Amino acid sequence: MGATAPNTIVFAIRGPIARTDLAGLCHRVCTLLNESDAATVVCDMHGVEPDAVTVDALSRLQLTARRLRCRVRLRHASEELLELVDFMGLTDVLPDR
């Protein structure tokens, strides 16, 4: 695995993700971004189940990051999760690199 750029935060998401987790997840990422000079949040998705709630969470994280002039990238997303993101038409919104 290559080195992470200094203006990047790596944030591990562990599942399963419930709808009740969404606000707290966005709040944590927002706090991390506000406390740093990061331009990118890399979400480590290792082992996270591919479902609509996960894609919803990632979309909300991207929206939160963009409001702070940042972006979200996915790392270790399963092929199934990437296919679901693609199926939902969000490949451009949630890139996996």
LOZA-507504 format. One record per residue: x, y, z of N, C-alpha, C, CB in turn; residue number from 0. Coordinates in steps of 0.02 Angstrom, whole numbers, plus 50000, padded with zeros to 5 digits. Glycine has a CB too. Layout:
BEGIN
<n.east->X | n.north->Y | n.up->Z | ca.east->X | ca.north->Y | ca.up->Z | c.east->X | c.north->Y | c.up->Z | cb.east->X | cb.north->Y | cb.up->Z | n->NUM>
...
% end
This chain:
BEGIN
<n.east->50042 | n.north->49941 | n.up->50000 | ca.east->50000 | ca.north->50000 | ca.up->50000 | c.east->50044 | c.north->50061 | c.up->50000 | cb.east->49952 | cb.north->50000 | cb.up->50061 | n->0>
<n.east->50028 | n.north->50110 | n.up->49959 | ca.east->50067 | ca.north->50171 | ca.up->49953 | c.east->50055 | c.north->50218 | c.up->50011 | cb.east->50051 | cb.north->50206 | cb.up->49889 | n->1>
<n.east->50098 | n.north->50267 | n.up->50017 | ca.east->50092 | ca.north->50317 | ca.up->50069 | c.east->50031 | c.north->50361 | c.up->50056 | cb.east->50156 | cb.north->50360 | cb.up->50074 | n->2>
<n.east->50001 | n.north->50386 | n.up->50110 | ca.east->49944 | ca.north->50430 | ca.up->50105 | c.east->49970 | c.north->50502 | c.up->50104 | cb.east->49895 | cb.north->50419 | cb.up->50165 | n->3>
<n.east->49941 | n.north->50543 | n.up->50061 | ca.east->49961 | ca.north->50613 | ca.up->50056 | c.east->49948 | c.north->50648 | c.up->50123 | cb.east->49923 | cb.north->50649 | cb.up->50000 | n->4>
<n.east->49989 | n.north->50698 | n.up->50141 | ca.east->49982 | ca.north->50731 | ca.up->50205 | c.east->49916 | c.north->50767 | c.up->50215 | cb.east->50038 | cb.north->50780 | cb.up->50213 | n->5>
<n.east->49883 | n.north->50787 | n.up->50162 | ca.east->49819 | ca.north->50821 | ca.up->50169 | c.east->49760 | c.north->50773 | c.up->50161 | cb.east->49813 | cb.north->50878 | cb.up->50119 | n->6>
<n.east->49771 | n.north->50711 | n.up->50181 | ca.east->49721 | ca.north->50659 | ca.up->50176 | c.east->49709 | c.north->50628 | c.up->50245 | cb.east->49742 | cb.north->50605 | cb.up->50125 | n->7>
<n.east->49646 | n.north->50616 | n.up->50261 | ca.east->49627 | ca.north->50581 | ca.up->50322 | c.east->49601 | c.north->50513 | c.up->50301 | cb.east->49572 | cb.north->50620 | cb.up->50364 | n->8>
<n.east->49623 | n.north->50460 | n.up->50335 | ca.east->49597 | ca.north->50393 | ca.up->50323 | c.east->49549 | c.north->50378 | c.up->50380 | cb.east->49654 | cb.north->50339 | cb.up->50318 | n->9>
<n.east->49488 | n.north->50360 | n.up->50362 | ca.east->49435 | ca.north->50348 | ca.up->50410 | c.east->49407 | c.north->50278 | c.up->50398 | cb.east->49378 | cb.north->50402 | cb.up->50404 | n->10>
<n.east->49414 | n.north->50234 | n.up->50447 | ca.east->49389 | ca.north->50165 | ca.up->50440 | c.east->49315 | c.north->50163 | c.up->50458 | cb.east->49429 | cb.north->50116 | cb.up->50484 | n->11>
<n.east->49276 | n.north->50134 | n.up->50414 | ca.east->49205 | ca.north->50123 | ca.up->50428 | c.east->49196 | c.north->50048 | c.up->50439 | cb.east->49159 | cb.north->50149 | cb.up->50369 | n->12>
<n.east->49165 | n.north->50031 | n.up->50494 | ca.east->49151 | ca.north->49961 | ca.up->50509 | c.east->49076 | c.north->49951 | c.up->50510 | cb.east->49183 | cb.north->49940 | cb.up->50577 | n->13>
<n.east->49054 | n.north->49898 | n.up->50482 | ca.east->48982 | ca.north->49886 | ca.up->50476 | c.east->48958 | c.north->49833 | c.up->50524 | cb.east->48964 | cb.north->49866 | cb.up->50407 | n->14>
<n.east->48897 | n.north->49819 | n.up->50521 | ca.east->48848 | ca.north->49849 | ca.up->50476 | c.east->48830 | c.north->49920 | c.up->50497 | cb.east->48784 | cb.north->49805 | cb.up->50473 | n->15>
<n.east->48809 | n.north->49959 | n.up->50449 | ca.east->48788 | ca.north->50028 | ca.up->50462 | c.east->48712 | c.north->50030 | c.up->50465 | cb.east->48816 | cb.north->50077 | cb.up->50407 | n->16>
<n.east->48686 | n.north->50058 | n.up->50518 | ca.east->48614 | ca.north->50066 | ca.up->50526 | c.east->48595 | c.north->50138 | c.up->50510 | cb.east->48591 | cb.north->50047 | cb.up->50598 | n->17>
<n.east->48533 | n.north->50149 | n.up->50491 | ca.east->48510 | ca.north->50217 | ca.up->50476 | c.east->48522 | c.north->50263 | c.up->50536 | cb.east->48436 | cb.north->50217 | cb.up->50457 | n->18>
<n.east->48516 | n.north->50238 | n.up->50596 | ca.east->48526 | ca.north->50278 | ca.up->50656 | c.east->48599 | c.north->50299 | c.up->50664 | cb.east->48503 | cb.north->50240 | cb.up->50717 | n->19>
<n.east->48645 | n.north->50269 | n.up->50628 | ca.east->48716 | ca.north->50286 | ca.up->50631 | c.east->48735 | c.north->50345 | c.up->50586 | cb.east->48758 | cb.north->50226 | cb.up->50613 | n->20>
<n.east->48692 | n.north->50362 | n.up->50539 | ca.east->48711 | ca.north->50410 | ca.up->50487 | c.east->48730 | c.north->50479 | c.up->50513 | cb.east->48654 | cb.north->50417 | cb.up->50438 | n->21>
<n.east->48690 | n.north->50506 | n.up->50558 | ca.east->48705 | ca.north->50573 | ca.up->50584 | c.east->48771 | c.north->50574 | c.up->50621 | cb.east->48648 | cb.north->50598 | cb.up->50629 | n->22>
<n.east->48783 | n.north->50525 | n.up->50663 | ca.east->48845 | ca.north->50521 | ca.up->50701 | c.east->48905 | c.north->50512 | c.up->50657 | cb.east->48842 | cb.north->50465 | cb.up->50751 | n->23>
<n.east->48899 | n.north->50472 | n.up->50605 | ca.east->48953 | ca.north->50461 | ca.up->50558 | c.east->48972 | c.north->50525 | c.up->50522 | cb.east->48934 | cb.north->50407 | cb.up->50506 | n->24>
<n.east->48922 | n.north->50561 | n.up->50498 | ca.east->48935 | ca.north->50626 | ca.up->50465 | c.east->48966 | c.north->50676 | c.up->50513 | cb.east->48870 | cb.north->50654 | cb.up->50435 | n->25>
<n.east->48942 | n.north->50676 | n.up->50575 | ca.east->48968 | ca.north->50722 | ca.up->50625 | c.east->49042 | c.north->50708 | c.up->50639 | cb.east->48928 | cb.north->50717 | cb.up->50690 | n->26>
<n.east->49060 | n.north->50644 | n.up->50645 | ca.east->49131 | ca.north->50626 | ca.up->50658 | c.east->49176 | c.north->50648 | c.up->50600 | cb.east->49137 | cb.north->50551 | cb.up->50669 | n->27>
<n.east->49154 | n.north->50636 | n.up->50539 | ca.east->49194 | ca.north->50656 | ca.up->50481 | c.east->49199 | c.north->50731 | c.up->50477 | cb.east->49164 | cb.north->50627 | cb.up->50416 | n->28>
<n.east->49145 | n.north->50767 | n.up->50490 | ca.east->49146 | ca.north->50839 | ca.up->50490 | c.east->49195 | c.north->50866 | c.up->50543 | cb.east->49075 | cb.north->50867 | cb.up->50503 | n->29>
<n.east->49194 | n.north->50837 | n.up->50601 | ca.east->49241 | ca.north->50856 | ca.up->50654 | c.east->49313 | c.north->50845 | c.up->50633 | cb.east->49226 | cb.north->50818 | cb.up->50719 | n->30>
<n.east->49327 | n.north->50786 | n.up->50604 | ca.east->49395 | ca.north->50772 | ca.up->50580 | c.east->49418 | c.north->50823 | c.up->50529 | cb.east->49398 | cb.north->50702 | cb.up->50550 | n->31>
<n.east->49374 | n.north->50840 | n.up->50482 | ca.east->49393 | ca.north->50887 | ca.up->50430 | c.east->49402 | c.north->50958 | c.up->50458 | cb.east->49340 | cb.north->50888 | cb.up->50376 | n->32>
<n.east->49360 | n.north->50977 | n.up->50505 | ca.east->49367 | ca.north->51044 | ca.up->50534 | c.east->49430 | c.north->51051 | c.up->50576 | cb.east->49306 | cb.north->51059 | cb.up->50577 | n->33>
<n.east->49456 | n.north->50995 | n.up->50602 | ca.east->49516 | ca.north->50997 | ca.up->50644 | c.east->49580 | c.north->50986 | c.up->50604 | cb.east->49511 | cb.north->50944 | cb.up->50698 | n->34>
<n.east->49575 | n.north->50982 | n.up->50539 | ca.east->49633 | ca.north->50969 | ca.up->50497 | c.east->49633 | c.north->51014 | c.up->50436 | cb.east->49635 | cb.north->50895 | cb.up->50476 | n->35>
<n.east->49686 | n.north->51007 | n.up->50397 | ca.east->49688 | ca.north->51043 | ca.up->50333 | c.east->49678 | c.north->50994 | c.up->50275 | cb.east->49755 | cb.north->51080 | cb.up->50325 | n->36>
<n.east->49648 | n.north->50938 | n.up->50290 | ca.east->49639 | ca.north->50885 | ca.up->50240 | c.east->49592 | c.north->50907 | c.up->50184 | cb.east->49612 | cb.north->50821 | cb.up->50273 | n->37>
<n.east->49607 | n.north->50885 | n.up->50124 | ca.east->49565 | ca.north->50897 | ca.up->50067 | c.east->49528 | c.north->50834 | c.up->50046 | cb.east->49606 | cb.north->50924 | cb.up->50008 | n->38>
<n.east->49551 | n.north->50777 | n.up->50072 | ca.east->49522 | ca.north->50712 | ca.up->50053 | c.east->49513 | c.north->50668 | c.up->50115 | cb.east->49567 | cb.north->50676 | cb.up->50002 | n->39>
<n.east->49456 | n.north->50634 | n.up->50117 | ca.east->49443 | ca.north->50583 | ca.up->50167 | c.east->49441 | c.north->50516 | c.up->50130 | cb.east->49376 | cb.north->50596 | cb.up->50207 | n->40>
<n.east->49485 | n.north->50472 | n.up->50149 | ca.east->49485 | ca.north->50405 | ca.up->50120 | c.east->49448 | c.north->50360 | c.up->50168 | cb.east->49559 | cb.north->50379 | cb.up->50106 | n->41>
<n.east->49392 | n.north->50332 | n.up->50146 | ca.east->49352 | ca.north->50288 | ca.up->50188 | c.east->49373 | c.north->50216 | c.up->50175 | cb.east->49275 | cb.north->50297 | cb.up->50174 | n->42>
<n.east->49403 | n.north->50185 | n.up->50225 | ca.east->49423 | ca.north->50115 | ca.up->50220 | c.east->49360 | c.north->50073 | c.up->50232 | cb.east->49480 | cb.north->50098 | cb.up->50272 | n->43>
<n.east->49338 | n.north->50039 | n.up->50181 | ca.east->49275 | ca.north->50002 | ca.up->50183 | c.east->49285 | c.north->49927 | c.up->50192 | cb.east->49237 | cb.north->50014 | cb.up->50119 | n->44>
<n.east->49343 | n.north->49906 | n.up->50214 | ca.east->49358 | ca.north->49835 | ca.up->50221 | c.east->49306 | c.north->49800 | c.up->50265 | cb.east->49429 | cb.north->49826 | cb.up->50252 | n->45>
<n.east->49272 | n.north->49751 | n.up->50236 | ca.east->49224 | ca.north->49711 | ca.up->50274 | c.east->49155 | c.north->49741 | c.up->50283 | cb.east->49251 | cb.north->49697 | cb.up->50339 | n->46>
<n.east->49141 | n.north->49799 | n.up->50253 | ca.east->49076 | ca.north->49830 | ca.up->50260 | c.east->49027 | c.north->49799 | c.up->50210 | cb.east->49080 | cb.north->49907 | cb.up->50249 | n->47>
<n.east->48969 | n.north->49781 | n.up->50235 | ca.east->48918 | ca.north->49749 | ca.up->50194 | c.east->48891 | c.north->49797 | c.up->50141 | cb.east->48861 | cb.north->49723 | cb.up->50237 | n->48>
<n.east->48884 | n.north->49772 | n.up->50080 | ca.east->48856 | ca.north->49815 | ca.up->50027 | c.east->48780 | c.north->49816 | c.up->50031 | cb.east->48878 | cb.north->49789 | cb.up->49957 | n->49>
<n.east->48752 | n.north->49872 | n.up->50052 | ca.east->48680 | ca.north->49880 | ca.up->50053 | c.east->48662 | c.north->49953 | c.up->50042 | cb.east->48650 | cb.north->49854 | cb.up->50119 | n->50>
<n.east->48599 | n.north->49967 | n.up->50036 | ca.east->48576 | ca.north->50035 | ca.up->50021 | c.east->48593 | c.north->50084 | c.up->50077 | cb.east->48501 | cb.north->50035 | cb.up->50008 | n->51>
<n.east->48592 | n.north->50061 | n.up->50139 | ca.east->48609 | ca.north->50105 | ca.up->50195 | c.east->48682 | c.north->50126 | c.up->50192 | cb.east->48594 | cb.north->50071 | cb.up->50263 | n->52>
<n.east->48726 | n.north->50079 | n.up->50173 | ca.east->48797 | ca.north->50095 | ca.up->50166 | c.east->48807 | c.north->50147 | c.up->50111 | cb.east->48837 | cb.north->50032 | cb.up->50151 | n->53>
<n.east->48774 | n.north->50138 | n.up->50054 | ca.east->48781 | ca.north->50186 | ca.up->50000 | c.east->48752 | c.north->50254 | c.up->50020 | cb.east->48745 | cb.north->50160 | cb.up->49936 | n->54>
<n.east->48697 | n.north->50254 | n.up->50057 | ca.east->48667 | ca.north->50315 | ca.up->50083 | c.east->48717 | c.north->50350 | c.up->50129 | cb.east->48601 | cb.north->50301 | cb.up->50120 | n->55>
<n.east->48749 | n.north->50313 | n.up->50173 | ca.east->48798 | ca.north->50341 | ca.up->50219 | c.east->48856 | c.north->50372 | c.up->50181 | cb.east->48824 | cb.north->50288 | cb.up->50268 | n->56>
<n.east->48881 | n.north->50337 | n.up->50132 | ca.east->48937 | ca.north->50363 | ca.up->50092 | c.east->48918 | c.north->50425 | c.up->50053 | cb.east->48963 | cb.north->50309 | cb.up->50045 | n->57>
<n.east->48858 | n.north->50426 | n.up->50027 | ca.east->48834 | ca.north->50485 | ca.up->49990 | c.east->48828 | c.north->50545 | c.up->50036 | cb.east->48766 | cb.north->50471 | cb.up->49957 | n->58>
<n.east->48803 | n.north->50534 | n.up->50096 | ca.east->48798 | ca.north->50588 | ca.up->50146 | c.east->48867 | c.north->50613 | c.up->50167 | cb.east->48759 | cb.north->50565 | cb.up->50207 | n->59>
<n.east->48914 | n.north->50565 | n.up->50174 | ca.east->48982 | ca.north->50585 | ca.up->50191 | c.east->49012 | c.north->50629 | c.up->50136 | cb.east->49026 | cb.north->50524 | cb.up->50203 | n->60>
<n.east->49000 | n.north->50610 | n.up->50074 | ca.east->49025 | ca.north->50649 | ca.up->50017 | c.east->48995 | c.north->50719 | c.up->50018 | cb.east->49010 | cb.north->50613 | cb.up->49951 | n->61>
<n.east->48930 | n.north->50723 | n.up->50030 | ca.east->48897 | ca.north->50788 | ca.up->50033 | c.east->48925 | c.north->50831 | c.up->50089 | cb.east->48820 | cb.north->50779 | cb.up->50042 | n->62>
<n.east->48935 | n.north->50801 | n.up->50147 | ca.east->48965 | ca.north->50836 | ca.up->50205 | c.east->49035 | c.north->50861 | c.up->50188 | cb.east->48968 | cb.north->50790 | cb.up->50266 | n->63>
<n.east->49075 | n.north->50818 | n.up->50157 | ca.east->49143 | ca.north->50837 | ca.up->50139 | c.east->49143 | c.north->50893 | c.up->50087 | cb.east->49182 | cb.north->50775 | cb.up->50112 | n->64>
<n.east->49100 | n.north->50889 | n.up->50038 | ca.east->49098 | ca.north->50941 | ca.up->49986 | c.east->49079 | c.north->51008 | c.up->50014 | cb.east->49050 | cb.north->50921 | cb.up->49931 | n->65>
<n.east->49035 | n.north->51008 | n.up->50064 | ca.east->49017 | ca.north->51072 | ca.up->50096 | c.east->49078 | c.north->51104 | c.up->50129 | cb.east->48962 | cb.north->51060 | cb.up->50148 | n->66>
<n.east->49127 | n.north->51062 | n.up->50147 | ca.east->49189 | ca.north->51087 | ca.up->50178 | c.east->49246 | c.north->51091 | c.up->50127 | cb.east->49209 | cb.north->51041 | cb.up->50236 | n->67>
<n.east->49228 | n.north->51089 | n.up->50063 | ca.east->49276 | ca.north->51092 | ca.up->50007 | c.east->49326 | c.north->51034 | c.up->50008 | cb.east->49314 | cb.north->51158 | cb.up->50010 | n->68>
<n.east->49301 | n.north->50977 | n.up->50026 | ca.east->49341 | ca.north->50915 | ca.up->50027 | c.east->49306 | c.north->50863 | c.up->49984 | cb.east->49351 | cb.north->50890 | cb.up->50101 | n->69>
<n.east->49336 | n.north->50803 | n.up->49983 | ca.east->49305 | ca.north->50748 | ca.up->49945 | c.east->49317 | c.north->50683 | c.up->49981 | cb.east->49333 | cb.north->50745 | cb.up->49873 | n->70>
<n.east->49275 | n.north->50635 | n.up->49966 | ca.east->49279 | ca.north->50567 | ca.up->49994 | c.east->49300 | c.north->50519 | c.up->49939 | cb.east->49211 | cb.north->50545 | cb.up->50026 | n->71>
<n.east->49346 | n.north->50476 | n.up->49955 | ca.east->49367 | ca.north->50421 | ca.up->49911 | c.east->49358 | c.north->50356 | c.up->49950 | cb.east->49442 | cb.north->50430 | cb.up->49887 | n->72>
<n.east->49347 | n.north->50302 | n.up->49914 | ca.east->49338 | ca.north->50236 | ca.up->49946 | c.east->49401 | c.north->50195 | c.up->49939 | cb.east->49278 | cb.north->50199 | cb.up->49915 | n->73>
<n.east->49416 | n.north->50157 | n.up->49990 | ca.east->49472 | ca.north->50110 | ca.up->49989 | c.east->49446 | c.north->50043 | c.up->50015 | cb.east->49534 | cb.north->50136 | cb.up->50032 | n->74>
<n.east->49470 | n.north->49990 | n.up->49984 | ca.east->49452 | ca.north->49921 | ca.up->50004 | c.east->49377 | c.north->49908 | c.up->50001 | cb.east->49477 | cb.north->49908 | cb.up->50075 | n->75>
<n.east->49342 | n.north->49942 | n.up->49957 | ca.east->49271 | ca.north->49928 | ca.up->49947 | c.east->49265 | c.north->49862 | c.up->49910 | cb.east->49235 | cb.north->49986 | cb.up->49909 | n->76>
<n.east->49218 | n.north->49822 | n.up->49931 | ca.east->49207 | ca.north->49758 | ca.up->49897 | c.east->49180 | c.north->49769 | c.up->49827 | cb.east->49159 | cb.north->49713 | cb.up->49938 | n->77>
<n.east->49190 | n.north->49720 | n.up->49784 | ca.east->49164 | ca.north->49724 | ca.up->49716 | c.east->49088 | c.north->49733 | c.up->49718 | cb.east->49183 | cb.north->49661 | cb.up->49676 | n->78>
<n.east->49055 | n.north->49699 | n.up->49765 | ca.east->48982 | ca.north->49704 | ca.up->49771 | c.east->48961 | c.north->49775 | c.up->49789 | cb.east->48956 | cb.north->49655 | cb.up->49823 | n->79>
<n.east->48998 | n.north->49807 | n.up->49835 | ca.east->48981 | ca.north->49876 | ca.up->49854 | c.east->48992 | c.north->49923 | c.up->49794 | cb.east->49024 | cb.north->49899 | cb.up->49913 | n->80>
<n.east->49046 | n.north->49915 | n.up->49758 | ca.east->49058 | ca.north->49957 | ca.up->49699 | c.east->49005 | c.north->49946 | c.up->49646 | cb.east->49127 | cb.north->49942 | cb.up->49670 | n->81>
<n.east->48982 | n.north->49884 | n.up->49637 | ca.east->48929 | ca.north->49870 | ca.up->49590 | c.east->48864 | c.north->49904 | c.up->49611 | cb.east->48919 | cb.north->49795 | cb.up->49582 | n->82>
<n.east->48850 | n.north->49903 | n.up->49676 | ca.east->48789 | ca.north->49936 | ca.up->49701 | c.east->48793 | c.north->50011 | c.up->49692 | cb.east->48778 | cb.north->49918 | cb.up->49776 | n->83>
<n.east->48851 | n.north->50041 | n.up->49706 | ca.east->48861 | ca.north->50112 | ca.up->49694 | c.east->48849 | c.north->50128 | c.up->49620 | cb.east->48933 | cb.north->50134 | cb.up->49715 | n->84>
<n.east->48876 | n.north->50086 | n.up->49576 | ca.east->48866 | ca.north->50095 | ca.up->49504 | c.east->48792 | c.north->50088 | c.up->49486 | cb.east->48909 | cb.north->50045 | cb.up->49465 | n->85>
<n.east->48760 | n.north->50036 | n.up->49512 | ca.east->48689 | ca.north->50024 | ca.up->49498 | c.east->48646 | c.north->50084 | c.up->49518 | cb.east->48666 | cb.north->49961 | cb.up->49534 | n->86>
<n.east->48665 | n.north->50116 | n.up->49573 | ca.east->48627 | ca.north->50173 | ca.up->49599 | c.east->48647 | c.north->50239 | c.up->49564 | cb.east->48638 | cb.north->50180 | cb.up->49674 | n->87>
<n.east->48692 | n.north->50234 | n.up->49515 | ca.east->48711 | ca.north->50292 | ca.up->49476 | c.east->48757 | c.north->50340 | c.up->49513 | cb.east->48651 | cb.north->50328 | cb.up->49454 | n->88>
<n.east->48796 | n.north->50315 | n.up->49561 | ca.east->48836 | ca.north->50359 | ca.up->49603 | c.east->48912 | c.north->50348 | c.up->49594 | cb.east->48818 | cb.north->50348 | cb.up->49675 | n->89>
<n.east->48932 | n.north->50317 | n.up->49540 | ca.east->49003 | ca.north->50303 | ca.up->49529 | c.east->49044 | c.north->50367 | c.up->49527 | cb.east->49013 | cb.north->50263 | cb.up->49464 | n->90>
<n.east->49018 | n.north->50419 | n.up->49496 | ca.east->49054 | ca.north->50483 | ca.up->49493 | c.east->49055 | c.north->50518 | c.up->49560 | cb.east->49024 | cb.north->50528 | cb.up->49440 | n->91>
<n.east->49005 | n.north->50505 | n.up->49601 | ca.east->49000 | ca.north->50537 | ca.up->49666 | c.east->49044 | c.north->50502 | c.up->49717 | cb.east->48927 | cb.north->50537 | cb.up->49691 | n->92>
<n.east->49051 | n.north->50436 | n.up->49711 | ca.east->49090 | ca.north->50396 | ca.up->49759 | c.east->49144 | c.north->50356 | c.up->49724 | cb.east->49043 | cb.north->50348 | cb.up->49798 | n->93>
<n.east->49197 | n.north->50390 | n.up->49703 | ca.east->49251 | ca.north->50354 | ca.up->49668 | c.east->49289 | c.north->50309 | c.up->49716 | cb.east->49300 | cb.north->50403 | cb.up->49636 | n->94>
<n.east->49316 | n.north->50254 | n.up->49690 | ca.east->49350 | ca.north->50205 | ca.up->49733 | c.east->49426 | c.north->50214 | c.up->49730 | cb.east->49332 | cb.north->50134 | cb.up->49712 | n->95>
<n.east->49449 | n.north->50271 | n.up->49709 | ca.east->49522 | ca.north->50284 | ca.up->49710 | c.east->49534 | c.north->50355 | c.up->49730 | cb.east->49554 | cb.north->50269 | cb.up->49642 | n->96>
% end
